[in-house]
């Protein structure tokens, strides 16, 4: 298999439970945030994004929460499924810099 | 959304040789980027590929090592020159449209 995620922190959950993956960012000028899912052997896949004028955004089974006061971002996955097993990255951007800066990533393992 | 393809998907190369990676997007995009993902690591930006002008490189990356072409708004190449085992990584093409999308990556192993 691919080596992505070998040295990353791991979150292990039971199938059907809710998962919460956290991310801290350092740049107070960041105004756009994205969560990506990366499965073994694949490129990062867009999950959900949020802009700094919001503190919560919901998608299908996923919710992103943004706390600008403490520069913290979280991804909540409801009713976690085995297919959710992957490495999850947060990424941040600000209008002065068009490219994303990535966090270190978290590996989610879903136990059946 | 944007659909991105990369060639080759993987390669094993000898030290001292060069490899050119191609990135094709299914729509015209202004912003195109190249990232590197070393084993077990997160993504690091190499450069922004600018159409019609020289690429903009991040600190630690130079044009002689990673020359980039961007002949039009749907295509770019990244060359990894004079490779060493430390260049073994996944190289990812990325574009910005409504949000930022990534290609499937090119898995490079240098022996």
Interface residues (C-beta under 8 A of the other chain):
Chain A: X2 X3 X4 X5 X6 X7 X8 X34 X36 X41 X42 X43 X44 X45 X46 X49 X89 X91 X93 X98 X99 X100 X101 X102 X103 X104 X105
Chain B: X4 X31 X33 X37 X39 X40 X41 X42 X43 X44 X45 X48 X90 X92 X94 X96 X99 X100 X101 X102 X103 X104 X105 X107
